[in-house]
């Protein structure tokens, strides 16, 4: 059985930067916390907890010490509160997310109604929305955008893990809603490249394994695009979740991973697939 690993599997630039900053902060010791999980990988969060880095739900839970801002960013009010408390801030917000926050702030300040393309329950989107001073709407698709009322000036930004096709469908609807449209393509290039590579791989193999947190938006999207092309697509978090029955009659296995998946988890999955294949032969 042949195993093909996607070239772009695993940590993207923003996640790699955030985890590196978090582990460097952990090495210094002291009272250190992340505001929400640093990335959408329970295994990485657990490793940090083992090093003494806790996870807080709110700035109100901390009066002194070090606070690490997760890769998804946080609401503007939470960041302001950390500054007021004179906490030591390690801002690990992904630069692409930071750019989306800045665009929303500027659009709102210059009189645009803001449309954010994304999942309204996702922490990245919740943070981006908080930078708007005026009207702001979150839509997950062109169909949802079609339900918006008429507006004057519309500014559009996207959650960094959205597909370009979805952004385009929302923009087309917004063109019929407003007299002036300004669009910022804030989708991370790594997300688009990763999805396209996964699609091509899914076409060539007998089975796809997608590794990443079940709460990771980009990993779930990877699993979705692979499933559309290869019905035998399995989304797992760890190697222990692999099932030997998935590989019965399979000659080629494609493996990809979400942007929050560390290399050591990918290596464990590949080793486990190889072991299952060896057991199958015996």
FIKOLSE-252696 format. One record per atom (N, C-alpha, C): residue number from 1; chain; atom name; z, y, x. Coordinates in steps of 0.02 Angstrom, whole numbers. Layout:
! FIKOLSE-252696
  pos  unit  site      up   north    east
  NUM     A    CA       Z       Y       X
...
This chain:
! FIKOLSE-252696
  pos  unit  site      up   north    east
    1     A     N       0     -60      42
    1     A    CA       0       0       0
    1     A     C       0      63      44
    2     A     N     -45     109      29
    2     A    CA     -51     171      67
    2     A     C     -13     227      33
    3     A     N      26     264      73
    3     A    CA      64     321      47
    3     A     C      34     385      75
    4     A     N      15     431      31
    4     A    CA     -14     495      52
    4     A     C      33     552      33
    5     A     N      57     587      83
    5     A    CA     102     644      72
    5     A     C      63     709      71
    6     A     N      72     749      19
    6     A    CA      38     813      15
    6     A     C      60     858      73
    7     A     N      14     895     101
    7     A    CA      29     938     159
    7     A     C      79     992     142
    8     A     N      77    1018      80
    8     A    CA     120    1074      62
    8     A     C     184    1052      26
    9     A     N     202     989      31
    9     A    CA     263     965      -3
    9     A     C     326     994      29
   10     A     N     374    1010     -14
   10     A    CA     439    1032      12
   10     A     C     447    1108      16
   11     A     N     496    1129      54
   11     A    CA     516    1199      57
   11     A     C     458    1248      64
   12     A     N     459    1299      22
   12     A    CA     413    1356      31
   12     A     C     448    1406      77
   13     A     N     414    1459      94
   13     A    CA     442    1509     140
   13     A     C     508    1539     114
   14     A     N     508    1559      50
   14     A    CA     567    1591      22
   14     A     C     628    1546      20
   15     A     N     617    1483       3
   15     A    CA     673    1435      -1
   15     A     C     698    1417      69
   16     A     N     651    1407     115
   16     A    CA     671    1392     184
   16     A     C     713    1449     213
   17     A     N     692    1510     200
   17     A    CA     729    1570     223
   17     A     C     798    1573     192
   18     A     N     802    1560     126
   18     A    CA     866    1564      90
   18     A     C     916    1511     115
   19     A     N     893    1450     123
   19     A    CA     938    1396     145
   19     A     C     961    1408     216
   20     A     N     916    1433     258
   20     A    CA     935    1448     327
   20     A     C     990    1501     329
   21     A     N     981    1553     288
   21     A    CA    1031    1607     285
   21     A     C    1098    1580     259
   22     A     N    1095    1535     210
   22     A    CA    1156    1508     181
   22     A     C    1194    1464     231
   23     A     N    1158    1421     267
   23     A    CA    1190    1377     316
   23     A     C    1217    1417     375
   24     A     N    1182    1470     394
   24     A    CA    1208    1514     448
   24     A     C    1272    1548     427
   25     A     N    1275    1569     363
   25     A    CA    1336    1601     337
   25     A     C    1393    1549     334
   26     A     N    1376    1488     315
   26     A    CA    1426    1435     311
   26     A     C    1456    1419     379
   27     A     N    1414    1420     431
   27     A    CA    1437    1405     499
   27     A     C    1489    1455     524
   28     A     N    1487    1516     497
   28     A    CA    1534    1568     518
   28     A     C    1604    1558     488
   29     A     N    1607    1514     437
   29     A    CA    1671    1501     405
   29     A     C    1692    1559     361
   30     A     N    1756    1559     340
   30     A    CA    1780    1613     297
   30     A     C    1767    1598     224
   31     A     N    1784    1645     182
   31     A    CA    1778    1639     110
   31     A     C    1706    1654      90
   32     A     N    1666    1602      78
   32     A    CA    1594    1611      66
   32     A     C    1573    1576       2
   33     A     N    1533    1613     -38
   33     A    CA    1509    1585    -102
   33     A     C    1436    1605    -112
   34     A     N    1401    1566    -153
   34     A    CA    1336    1586    -177
   34     A     C    1343    1607    -250
   35     A     N    1304    1656    -271
   35     A    CA    1305    1678    -340
   35     A     C    1254    1637    -378
   36     A     N    1277    1582    -408
   36     A    CA    1231    1533    -436
   36     A     C    1208    1487    -381
   37     A     N    1177    1430    -397
   37     A    CA    1152    1384    -345
   37     A     C    1102    1419    -300
   38     A     N    1107    1411    -235
   38     A    CA    1064    1446    -187
   38     A     C     990    1430    -201
   39     A     N     975    1367    -217
   39     A    CA     908    1346    -237
   39     A     C     916    1291    -289
   40     A     N     862    1271    -321
   40     A    CA     867    1218    -372
   40     A     C     861    1149    -340
   41     A     N     910    1134    -298
   41     A    CA     916    1068    -267
   41     A     C     990    1050    -266
   42     A     N    1012    1006    -312
   42     A    CA    1083     986    -313
   42     A     C    1107     958    -246
   43     A     N    1062     925    -209
   43     A    CA    1081     895    -146
   43     A     C    1096     947     -92
   44     A     N    1056    1001     -90
   44     A    CA    1068    1055     -43
   44     A     C    1133    1092     -62
   45     A     N    1142    1103    -126
   45     A    CA    1203    1137    -150
   45     A     C    1265    1097    -131
   46     A     N    1259    1030    -136
   46     A    CA    1316     987    -119
   46     A     C    1331     991     -44
   47     A     N    1279     993      -2
   47     A    CA    1289     998      70
   47     A     C    1326    1063      88
   48     A     N    1307    1117      55
   48     A    CA    1339    1181      67
   48     A     C    1413    1180      44
   49     A     N    1425    1146     -12
   49     A    CA    1494    1141     -37
   49     A     C    1537    1102      13
   50     A     N    1507    1050      44
   50     A    CA    1542    1011      94
   50     A     C    1559    1053     155
   51     A     N    1520    1108     166
   51     A    CA    1533    1153     222
   51     A     C    1578    1212     201
   52     A     N    1603    1210     139
   52     A    CA    1649    1261     116
   52     A     C    1619    1318      78
   53     A     N    1555    1312      59
   53     A    CA    1522    1365      20
   53     A     C    1524    1347     -54
   54     A     N    1562    1384     -93
   54     A    CA    1567    1371    -164
   54     A     C    1513    1406    -204
   55     A     N    1510    1390    -268
   55     A    CA    1461    1421    -313
   55     A     C    1498    1459    -367
   56     A     N    1481    1523    -375
   56     A    CA    1512    1564    -427
   56     A     C    1462    1578    -483
   57     A     N    1489    1587    -543
   57     A    CA    1446    1606    -599
   57     A     C    1440    1681    -606
   58     A     N    1491    1716    -581
   58     A    CA    1493    1789    -590
   58     A     C    1529    1822    -531
   59     A     N    1508    1884    -516
   59     A    CA    1540    1923    -464
   59     A     C    1613    1936    -480
   60     A     N    1630    1937    -544
   60     A    CA    1699    1950    -566
   60     A     C    1748    1898    -539
   61     A     N    1723    1840    -517
   61     A    CA    1765    1787    -492
   61     A     C    1786    1797    -419
   62     A     N    1758    1849    -386
   62     A    CA    1771    1859    -315
   62     A     C    1793    1931    -301
   63     A     N    1848    1939    -265
   63     A    CA    1873    2005    -247
   63     A     C    1860    2023    -174
   64     A     N    1853    1973    -132
   64     A    CA    1838    1985     -61
   64     A     C    1805    1924     -31
   65     A     N    1770    1935      25
   65     A    CA    1735    1879      57
   65     A     C    1660    1891      60
   66     A     N    1624    1836      70
   66     A    CA    1551    1839      78
   66     A     C    1518    1811      15
   67     A     N    1469    1848     -12
   67     A    CA    1431    1824     -69
   67     A     C    1358    1818     -48
   68     A     N    1329    1760     -60
   68     A    CA    1259    1747     -43
   68     A     C    1218    1752    -107
   69     A     N    1168    1796    -107
   69     A    CA    1123    1803    -164
   69     A     C    1069    1749    -159
   70     A     N    1063    1709    -211
   70     A    CA    1017    1651    -209
   70     A     C     944    1673    -205
   71     A     N     901    1624    -190
   71     A    CA     830    1638    -180
   71     A     C     797    1666    -243
   72     A     N     823    1648    -303
   72     A    CA     794    1672    -365
   72     A     C     813    1745    -380
   73     A     N     860    1772    -340
   73     A    CA     883    1840    -353
   73     A     C     936    1841    -408
   74     A     N     964    1899    -420
   74     A    CA    1015    1907    -472
   74     A     C    1001    1971    -511
   75     A     N    1035    1980    -566
   75     A    CA    1027    2041    -606
   75     A     C    1050    2101    -566
   76     A     N    1018    2158    -576
   76     A    CA    1033    2218    -538
   76     A     C    1106    2238    -546
   77     A     N    1135    2228    -604
   77     A    CA    1205    2245    -616
   77     A     C    1253    2205    -573
   78     A     N    1235    2141    -561
   78     A    CA    1278    2098    -520
   78     A     C    1277    2120    -447
   79     A     N    1219    2140    -424
   79     A    CA    1213    2164    -356
   79     A     C    1252    2229    -347
   80     A     N    1248    2273    -396
   80     A    CA    1286    2336    -394
   80     A     C    1361    2322    -393
   81     A     N    1382    2273    -432
   81     A    CA    1454    2256    -435
   81     A     C    1479    2230    -367
   82     A     N    1436    2191    -333
   82     A    CA    1455    2165    -267
   82     A     C    1463    2222    -217
   83     A     N    1420    2272    -222
   83     A    CA    1424    2331    -178
   83     A     C    1488    2370    -192
   84     A     N    1504    2380    -256
   84     A    CA    1564    2417    -275
   84     A     C    1627    2383    -250
   85     A     N    1626    2316    -246
   85     A    CA    1685    2279    -224
   85     A     C    1689    2274    -148
   86     A     N    1640    2303    -114
   86     A    CA    1637    2300     -41
   86     A     C    1635    2229     -13
   87     A     N    1601    2185     -50
   87     A    CA    1592    2116     -26
   87     A     C    1539    2116      29
   88     A     N    1544    2068      74
   88     A    CA    1492    2059     124
   88     A     C    1434    2022      89
   89     A     N    1377    2054      85
   89     A    CA    1320    2026      48
   89     A     C    1268    1997      94
   90     A     N    1251    1934      82
   90     A    CA    1195    1902     116
   90     A     C    1140    1894      64
   91     A     N    1091    1938      66
   91     A    CA    1038    1938      14
   91     A     C     982    1890      33
   92     A     N     984    1830       4
   92     A    CA     933    1780      18
   92     A     C     878    1778     -36
   93     A     N     873    1832     -75
   93     A    CA     821    1835    -126
   93     A     C     752    1827     -94
   94     A     N     711    1784    -122
   94     A    CA     643    1774     -97
   94     A     C     606    1841     -98
   95     A     N     571    1859     -44
   95     A    CA     535    1923     -42
   95     A     C     484    1931     -98
   96     A     N     455    1876    -121
   96     A    CA     407    1879    -177
   96     A     C     443    1897    -242
   97     A     N     503    1869    -251
   97     A    CA     543    1886    -310
   97     A     C     564    1959    -307
   98     A     N     585    1980    -248
   98     A    CA     606    2050    -238
   98     A     C     550    2098    -256
   99     A     N     489    2080    -238
   99     A    CA     431    2122    -254
   99     A     C     421    2127    -329
  100     A     N     430    2071    -365
  100     A    CA     423    2073    -438
  100     A     C     476    2118    -469
  101     A     N     538    2115    -443
  101     A    CA     592    2158    -467
  101     A     C     574    2232    -458
  102     A     N     547    2248    -399
  102     A    CA     529    2317    -384
  102     A     C     472    2342    -429
  103     A     N     423    2299    -442
  103     A    CA     368    2318    -486
  103     A     C     393    2334    -557
  104     A     N     438    2292    -583
  104     A    CA     466    2303    -650
  104     A     C     504    2369    -652
  105     A     N     543    2383    -601
  105     A    CA     581    2445    -598
  105     A     C     535    2506    -599
  106     A     N     482    2504    -558
  106     A    CA     436    2561    -554
  106     A     C     396    2570    -619
  107     A     N     372    2514    -646
  107     A    CA     334    2518    -709
  107     A     C     377    2548    -764
  108     A     N     438    2524    -768
  108     A    CA     483    2548    -821
  108     A     C     498    2622    -813
  109     A     N     509    2643    -752
  109     A    CA     525    2713    -738
  109     A     C     466    2761    -752
  110     A     N     406    2733    -750
  110     A    CA     346    2775    -761
  110     A     C     317    2768    -832
  111     A     N     358    2741    -878
  111     A    CA     339    2742    -948
  111     A     C     301    2682    -975
  112     A     N     298    2628    -936
  112     A    CA     263    2568    -960
  112     A     C     312    2522    -997
  113     A     N     287    2491   -1051
  113     A    CA     322    2435   -1081
  113     A     C     306    2375   -1036
  114     A     N     356    2337   -1018
  114     A    CA     346    2283    -969
  114     A     C     341    2215   -1002
  115     A     N     291    2176    -982
  115     A    CA     284    2107   -1004
  115     A     C     293    2062    -943
  116     A     N     343    2018    -946
  116     A    CA     355    1971    -892
  116     A     C     331    1902    -914
  117     A     N     286    1872    -876
  117     A    CA     259    1806    -893
  117     A     C     304    1753    -860
  118     A     N     339    1714    -901
  118     A    CA     383    1664    -872
  118     A     C     430    1633    -923
  119     A     N     478    1597    -898
  119     A    CA     528    1562    -939
  119     A     C     589    1607    -945
  120     A     N     604    1630   -1005
  120     A    CA     658    1678   -1015
  120     A     C     727    1650    -997
  121     A     N     734    1584    -994
  121     A    CA     798    1554    -976
  121     A     C     807    1543    -901
  122     A     N     754    1556    -863
  122     A    CA     757    1544    -791
  122     A     C     793    1602    -756
  123     A     N     838    1587    -708
  123     A    CA     875    1641    -675
  123     A     C     831    1692    -640
  124     A     N     774    1671    -613
  124     A    CA     729    1719    -581
  124     A     C     705    1771    -631
  125     A     N     684    1747    -690
  125     A    CA     658    1792    -742
  125     A     C     714    1837    -768
  126     A     N     773    1810    -778
  126     A    CA     829    1849    -802
  126     A     C     846    1906    -753
  127     A     N     840    1891    -689
  127     A    CA     851    1942    -639
  127     A     C     797    1995    -640
  128     A     N     734    1974    -643
  128     A    CA     677    2020    -644
  128     A     C     682    2068    -704
  129     A     N     697    2041    -762
  129     A    CA     702    2080    -824
  129     A     C     755    2135    -818
  130     A     N     809    2120    -782
  130     A    CA     865    2167    -778
  130     A     C     847    2233    -743
  131     A     N     791    2234    -708
  131     A    CA     770    2295    -673
  131     A     C     731    2343    -717
  132     A     N     717    2322    -778
  132     A    CA     681    2366    -825
  132     A     C     731    2414    -858
  133     A     N     711    2476    -864
  133     A    CA     754    2527    -895
  133     A     C     733    2540    -968
  134     A     N     673    2519    -985
  134     A    CA     648    2529   -1053
  134     A     C     634    2463   -1087
  135     A     N     581    2461   -1127
  135     A    CA     564    2400   -1164
  135     A     C     535    2347   -1117
  136     A     N     559    2285   -1125
  136     A    CA     535    2230   -1084
  136     A     C     531    2167   -1128
  137     A     N     477    2130   -1119
  137     A    CA     466    2069   -1159
  137     A     C     451    2011   -1111
  138     A     N     478    1953   -1128
  138     A    CA     464    1893   -1089
  138     A     C     421    1846   -1132
  139     A     N     364    1826   -1106
  139     A    CA     320    1781   -1143
  139     A     C     302    1722   -1098
  140     A     N     298    1663   -1128
  140     A    CA     284    1604   -1088
  140     A     C     212    1582   -1090
  141     A     N     171    1615   -1132
  141     A    CA     101    1594   -1139
  141     A     C      61    1649   -1173
  142     A     N      -5    1639   -1174
  142     A    CA     -49    1685   -1209
  142     A     C     -34    1685   -1283
  143     A     N     -16    1627   -1311
  143     A    CA       0    1622   -1381
  143     A     C      61    1665   -1399
  144     A     N     111    1665   -1355
  144     A    CA     170    1707   -1367
  144     A     C     153    1781   -1359
  145     A     N     109    1796   -1312
  145     A    CA      89    1866   -1301
  145     A     C      51    1893   -1362
  146     A     N      15    1849   -1395
  146     A    CA     -25    1869   -1454
  146     A     C      20    1894   -1511
  147     A     N      84    1874   -1510
  147     A    CA     130    1894   -1563
  147     A     C     163    1962   -1550
  148     A     N     150    1990   -1491
  148     A    CA     178    2056   -1475
  148     A     C     145    2110   -1518
  149     A     N     180    2164   -1531
  149     A    CA     152    2219   -1569
  149     A     C     109    2264   -1525
  150     A     N      80    2314   -1556
  150     A    CA      39    2363   -1519
  150     A     C      84    2405   -1474
  151     A     N      59    2420   -1415
  151     A    CA      95    2461   -1367
  151     A     C      48    2512   -1336
  152     A     N      75    2560   -1300
  152     A    CA      34    2609   -1265
  152     A     C      17    2583   -1196
  153     A     N      60    2599   -1148
  153     A    CA      51    2577   -1079
  153     A     C      89    2512   -1068
  154     A     N      54    2461   -1043
  154     A    CA      84    2396   -1032
  154     A     C      80    2378    -958
  155     A     N     137    2358    -930
  155     A    CA     139    2333    -861
  155     A     C     155    2259    -862
  156     A     N     117    2219    -825
  156     A    CA     126    2146    -826
  156     A     C     144    2121    -757
  157     A     N     197    2080    -753
  157     A    CA     214    2045    -691
  157     A     C     227    1972    -710
  158     A     N     230    1928    -660
  158     A    CA     239    1857    -675
  158     A     C     296    1827    -635
  159     A     N     330    1779    -664
  159     A    CA     376    1737    -627
  159     A     C     337    1706    -570
  160     A     N     366    1702    -511
  160     A    CA     328    1683    -451
  160     A     C     299    1612    -454
  161     A     N     327    1569    -496
  161     A    CA     304    1500    -500
  161     A     C     255    1487    -558
  162     A     N     233    1540    -591
  162     A    CA     185    1531    -646
  162     A     C     116    1512    -620
  163     A     N      76    1482    -663
  163     A    CA       6    1468    -644
  163     A     C     -36    1530    -657
  164     A     N     -89    1537    -617
  164     A    CA    -133    1595    -625
  164     A     C    -167    1593    -693
  165     A     N    -183    1533    -718
  165     A    CA    -215    1527    -782
  165     A     C    -171    1554    -838
  166     A     N    -106    1542    -833
  166     A    CA     -60    1567    -884
  166     A     C     -54    1643    -881
  167     A     N     -50    1670    -821
  167     A    CA     -48    1743    -813
  167     A     C    -110    1774    -843
  168     A     N    -167    1744    -829
  168     A    CA    -231    1770    -854
  168     A     C    -234    1770    -930
  169     A     N    -208    1717    -961
  169     A    CA    -209    1712   -1034
  169     A     C    -165    1766   -1066
  170     A     N    -109    1782   -1033
  170     A    CA     -65    1835   -1059
  170     A     C     -97    1903   -1051
  171     A     N    -128    1914    -993
  171     A    CA    -161    1979    -980
  171     A     C    -217    1991   -1031
  172     A     N    -255    1940   -1047
  172     A    CA    -309    1947   -1096
  172     A     C    -282    1969   -1164
  173     A     N    -225    1941   -1183
  173     A    CA    -194    1961   -1247
  173     A     C    -168    2032   -1243
  174     A     N    -140    2051   -1186
  174     A    CA    -113    2119   -1178
  174     A     C    -168    2171   -1180
  175     A     N    -228    2152   -1159
  175     A    CA    -284    2199   -1161
  175     A     C    -299    2221   -1233
  176     A     N    -280    2179   -1281
  176     A    CA    -292    2195   -1351
  176     A     C    -232    2230   -1383
  177     A     N    -177    2236   -1344
  177     A    CA    -116    2265   -1371
  177     A     C    -104    2337   -1349
  178     A     N    -131    2356   -1291
  178     A    CA    -115    2421   -1264
  178     A     C    -176    2462   -1245
  179     A     N    -166    2527   -1235
  179     A    CA    -221    2572   -1216
  179     A     C    -229    2576   -1140
  180     A     N    -176    2557   -1104
  180     A    CA    -179    2557   -1031
  180     A     C    -141    2497   -1005
  181     A     N    -171    2457    -962
  181     A    CA    -140    2397    -936
  181     A     C    -136    2400    -860
  182     A     N     -78    2386    -833
  182     A    CA     -71    2381    -760
  182     A     C     -41    2312    -745
  183     A     N     -76    2274    -702
  183     A    CA     -56    2205    -689
  183     A     C     -39    2195    -615
  184     A     N      17    2163    -602
  184     A    CA      36    2144    -534
  184     A     C      38    2068    -531
  185     A     N      -4    2039    -490
  185     A    CA      -4    1966    -482
  185     A     C      52    1948    -434
  186     A     N     110    1933    -461
  186     A    CA     169    1917    -420
  186     A     C     180    1842    -412
  187     A     N     128    1803    -426
  187     A    CA     132    1730    -416
  187     A     C     131    1716    -341
  188     A     N     176    1674    -319
  188     A    CA     178    1655    -248
  188     A     C     118    1612    -230
  189     A     N      84    1629    -176
  189     A    CA      26    1590    -155
  189     A     C      43    1517    -143
  190     A     N     103    1505    -117
  190     A    CA     124    1436    -102
  190     A     C     125    1394    -165
  191     A     N     144    1424    -222
  191     A    CA     146    1388    -285
  191     A     C      77    1366    -307
  192     A     N      29    1413    -303
  192     A    CA     -39    1398    -324
  192     A     C     -71    1345    -279
  193     A     N     -62    1353    -213
  193     A    CA     -90    1304    -165
  193     A     C     -60    1235    -176
  194     A     N       6    1233    -187
  194     A    CA      41    1170    -198
  194     A     C      15    1134    -260
  195     A     N       4    1172    -314
  195     A    CA     -20    1142    -376
  195     A     C     -92    1116    -369
  196     A     N    -134    1155    -336
  196     A    CA    -204    1133    -327
  196     A     C    -208    1071    -283
  197     A     N    -167    1069    -230
  197     A    CA    -166    1011    -186
  197     A     C    -141     949    -224
  198     A     N     -90     959    -266
  198     A    CA     -62     903    -305
  198     A     C    -114     876    -353
  199     A     N    -153     921    -384
  199     A    CA    -206     900    -430
  199     A     C    -257     856    -395
  200     A     N    -279     878    -336
  200     A    CA    -329     840    -298
  200     A     C    -302     772    -278
  201     A     N    -239     770    -258
  201     A    CA    -209     707    -238
  201     A     C    -201     660    -297
  202     A     N    -181     687    -354
  202     A    CA    -171     646    -414
  202     A     C    -236     611    -436
  203     A     N    -293     643    -422
  203     A    CA    -358     613    -441
  203     A     C    -375     552    -399
  204     A     N    -346     548    -339
  204     A    CA    -366     497    -290
  204     A     C    -321     436    -287
  205     A     N    -261     441    -315
  205     A    CA    -212     388    -306
  205     A     C    -199     349    -371
  206     A     N    -164     292    -363
  206     A    CA    -148     250    -421
  206     A     C     -81     268    -452
  207     A     N     -43     309    -416
  207     A    CA      25     326    -438
  207     A     C      47     389    -401
  208     A     N      83     434    -436
  208     A    CA     108     496    -405
  208     A     C     184     498    -411
  209     A     N     217     517    -357
  209     A    CA     289     528    -357
  209     A     C     301     602    -339
  210     A     N     335     637    -384
  210     A    CA     350     708    -375
  210     A     C     426     714    -364
  211     A     N     445     743    -307
  211     A    CA     516     746    -289
  211     A     C     542     818    -298
  212     A     N     600     824    -330
  212     A    CA     630     890    -338
  212     A     C     680     892    -394
  213     A     N     720     944    -395
  213     A    CA     772     951    -446
  213     A     C     744     954    -516
  214     A     N     780     923    -562
  214     A    CA     758     923    -632
  214     A     C     764     993    -663
  215     A     N     802    1037    -630
  215     A    CA     808    1105    -654
  215     A     C     762    1153    -617
  216     A     N     716    1125    -577
  216     A    CA     669    1166    -538
  216     A     C     605    1177    -578
  217     A     N     590    1240    -594
  217     A    CA     530    1255    -634
  217     A     C     466    1235    -598
  218     A     N     461    1249    -533
  218     A    CA     399    1233    -499
  218     A     C     389    1158    -491
  219     A     N     445    1120    -484
  219     A    CA     439    1047    -478
  219     A     C     416    1017    -545
  220     A     N     446    1042    -599
  220     A    CA     426    1017    -666
  220     A     C     352    1031    -678
  221     A     N     329    1090    -656
  221     A    CA     258    1108    -665
  221     A     C     214    1062    -623
  222     A     N     236    1045    -563
  222     A    CA     198     998    -521
  222     A     C     191     931    -556
  223     A     N     246     907    -585
  223     A    CA     245     843    -621
  223     A     C     197     847    -681
  224     A     N     196     904    -714
  224     A    CA     152     913    -773
  224     A     C      78     911    -753
  225     A     N      60     948    -701
  225     A    CA     -11     950    -682
  225     A     C     -33     883    -655
  226     A     N      12     846    -622
  226     A    CA      -5     780    -597
  226     A     C     -13     730    -655
  227     A     N      31     735    -704
  227     A    CA      29     690    -762
  227     A     C     -35     697    -802
  228     A     N     -63     758    -803
  228     A    CA    -125     769    -840
  228     A     C    -183     731    -809
  229     A     N    -178     717    -744
  229     A    CA    -232     683    -708
  229     A     C    -215     611    -690
  230     A     N    -151     597    -683
  230     A    CA    -128     529    -666
  230     A     C     -68     512    -710
  231     A     N     -79     472    -763
  231     A    CA     -25     454    -809
  231     A     C      35     422    -775
  232     A     N      23     387    -720
  232     A    CA      78     355    -683
  232     A     C     108     406    -634
  233     A     N     138     458    -662
  233     A    CA     171     510    -622
  233     A     C     245     508    -637
  234     A     N     286     507    -585
  234     A    CA     358     500    -593
  234     A     C     394     557    -557
  235     A     N     436     593    -593
  235     A    CA     475     648    -565
  235     A     C     545     622    -549
  236     A     N     564     625    -486
  236     A    CA     630     601    -465
  236     A     C     665     654    -423
  237     A     N     731     648    -417
  237     A    CA     770     692    -373
  237     A     C     786     658    -307
  238     A     N     799     592    -309
  238     A    CA     819     556    -249
  238     A     C     784     488    -244
  239     A     N     786     459    -185
  239     A    CA     753     394    -173
  239     A     C     784     338    -215
  240     A     N     848     345    -232
  240     A    CA     881     292    -271
  240     A     C     852     284    -341
  241     A     N     815     334    -364
  241     A    CA     787     332    -432
  241     A     C     719     297    -434
  242     A     N     693     278    -377
  242     A    CA     629     242    -376
  242     A     C     637     173    -408
  243     A     N     586     153    -445
  243     A    CA     586      87    -479
  243     A     C     528      46    -451
  244     A     N     543     -13    -427
  244     A    CA     491     -56    -396
  244     A     C     435     -73    -445
  245     A     N     449     -71    -510
  245     A    CA     398     -88    -560
  245     A     C     343     -36    -562
  246     A     N     357      26    -540
  246     A    CA     307      79    -540
  246     A     C     248      63    -494
  247     A     N     261      21    -444
  247     A    CA     211       9    -392
  247     A     C     175     -58    -398
  248     A     N     185     -91    -454
  248     A    CA     152    -155    -466
  248     A     C      76    -144    -473
  249     A     N      37    -177    -431
  249     A    CA     -36    -169    -433
  249     A     C     -61    -104    -404
  250     A     N     -18     -66    -374
  250     A    CA     -36       0    -346
  250     A     C     -56      -7    -273
  251     A     N    -113      22    -255
  251     A    CA    -137      20    -186
  251     A     C    -125      86    -149
  252     A     N    -127     142    -186
  252     A    CA    -115     207    -154
  252     A     C     -64     247    -195
  253     A     N     -15     276    -160
  253     A    CA      37     317    -191
  253     A     C      33     387    -163
  254     A     N      29     436    -207
  254     A    CA      31     506    -186
  254     A     C     102     533    -193
  255     A     N     124     571    -144
  255     A    CA     191     600    -145
  255     A     C     187     676    -134
  256     A     N     218     713    -178
  256     A    CA     225     785    -168
  256     A     C     296     805    -187
  257     A     N     313     867    -173
  257     A    CA     382     889    -186
  257     A     C     384     963    -201
  258     A     N     432     982    -242
  258     A    CA     440    1051    -261
  258     A     C     463    1095    -203
  259     A     N     460    1160    -214
  259     A    CA     475    1209    -161
  259     A     C     548    1210    -141
  260     A     N     592    1178    -181
  260     A    CA     663    1176    -164
  260     A     C     685    1108    -136
  261     A     N     637    1066    -118
  261     A    CA     653     999     -95
  261     A     C     654     995     -19
  262     A     N     712     978      11
  262     A    CA     716     975      84
  262     A     C     678     915     113
  263     A     N     658     922     175
  263     A    CA     618     870     208
  263     A     C     655     803     211
  264     A     N     721     805     221
  264     A    CA     758     742     227
  264     A     C     756     701     162
  265     A     N     752     735     105
  265     A    CA     746     699      41
  265     A     C     677     667      35
  266     A     N     625     703      57
  266     A    CA     557     677      55
  266     A     C     552     615     100
  267     A     N     581     620     160
  267     A    CA     580     564     207
  267     A     C     615     502     178
  268     A     N     671     513     144
  268     A    CA     707     457     114
  268     A     C     665     422      60
  269     A     N     629     462      21
  269     A    CA     587     434     -32
  269     A     C     531     392      -2
  270     A     N     498     418      48
  270     A    CA     443     381      81
  270     A     C     468     316     111
  271     A     N     525     319     144
  271     A    CA     555     259     174
  271     A     C     571     208     120
  272     A     N     596     231      63
  272     A    CA     614     186       9
  272     A     C     552     154     -22
  273     A     N     498     192     -30
  273     A    CA     435     164     -56
  273     A     C     409     110      -8
  274     A     N     412     124      57
  274     A    CA     390      75     107
  274     A     C     431      12     104
  275     A     N     496      19      93
  275     A    CA     541     -39      89
  275     A     C     526     -79      26
  276     A     N     515     -46     -31
  276     A    CA     498     -81     -92
  276     A     C     433    -119     -85
  277     A     N     385     -90     -49
  277     A    CA     321    -122     -38
  277     A     C     329    -184       5
  278     A     N     373    -179      56
  278     A    CA     386    -236     100
  278     A     C     419    -293      62
  279     A     N     467    -275      19
  279     A    CA     502    -325     -22
  279     A     C     453    -360     -69
  280     A     N     405    -321     -94
  280     A    CA     355    -347    -141
  280     A     C     312    -401    -108
  281     A     N     295    -389     -44
  281     A    CA     254    -437      -6
  281     A     C     292    -501       8
  282     A     N     357    -492      20
  282     A    CA     399    -551      34
  282     A     C     417    -587     -30
